[in-house]
Each structure stands twice: as structure tokens, then as C-alpha cells.
Amino acid sequence: MKNAKRLLVMKGSKVAVFDLARSKPTDAELMELLLGTTGNLRAPVVVRGSTVLVGFNADVYEDELG
């Protein structure tokens, strides 16, 4: 996350996009976004360049990964 410029968090059909180049969430906010209800890291996690994808949404994956 240190070098990430964009963070996309997907929970079902909901997609939250964060521009980390402009503002970075606090560690507590990141933990809330990245951890699932069991306290484990949400899956899948994909890092592509400076973009981090957390969770799964087929449309977003198609747009971001081609």
C-alpha cells in the first residue's frame, strides 16, 4: 500500500475508489476496508502497477485488467 496511488475496494456490487495520490486513509480506515468480517484480508487482492484491487467484481476486473 505504500506505493499505491489508487485503491479499489469491491464488496459485491459496491465499488469504492480511492485516489491515494491525493489523500491517504488512516491505518484504521484501511483496516476497515481491507479486512473482512472474520478479520482476515479480503480476497482476492491484486496489485497491478500503482493500483490495488481488493475483493471481486467481474466488471471492474474487466475494466482494470482487460
SULMOGI-V5578 format. One record per residue. N is the residue number from 0. PHI is phi as a letter, one per 40 degrees, with the letter a starting at -180 (none if undefined). OMEGA is omega in radians with two decimals (* if undefined). Layout:
{{N | PHI | OMEGA} {N | PHI | OMEGA}}
This chain:
{{0 | none | -3.09} {1 | c | -3.08} {2 | c | -3.09} {3 | c | 3.06} {4 | b | 3.10} {5 | b | 3.08} {6 | b | 3.07} {7 | b | -3.14} {8 | b | -3.08} {9 | b | 3.07} {10 | b | -3.06} {11 | g | -3.14} {12 | c | 3.13} {13 | c | 3.13} {14 | b | 3.08} {15 | b | -3.12} {16 | b | -3.14} {17 | b | 3.07} {18 | c | -3.05} {19 | c | 3.08} {20 | c | -3.13} {21 | c | 3.14} {22 | a | -3.13} {23 | b | 3.06} {24 | c | 3.06} {25 | c | 3.10} {26 | d | 3.14} {27 | c | 3.11} {28 | c | 3.10} {29 | c | 3.14} {30 | c | 3.12} {31 | c | 3.14} {32 | c | -2.97} {33 | c | -3.10} {34 | b | 3.09} {35 | c | -3.09} {36 | c | 3.13} {37 | c | -3.12} {38 | g | 3.09} {39 | c | 3.09} {40 | c | 3.10} {41 | c | -3.11} {42 | b | -0.16} {43 | c | 3.02} {44 | b | -3.13} {45 | b | 3.06} {46 | b | 3.10} {47 | b | -3.08} {48 | g | -3.14} {49 | b | 3.12} {50 | b | 3.09} {51 | b | 3.09} {52 | b | 3.14} {53 | b | -3.08} {54 | g | -3.09} {55 | b | 2.98} {56 | a | -3.03} {57 | d | -3.13} {58 | c | 3.13} {59 | c | 3.12} {60 | c | 3.11} {61 | c | 3.14} {62 | c | -3.03} {63 | c | -3.02} {64 | b | 3.10} {65 | g | *}}
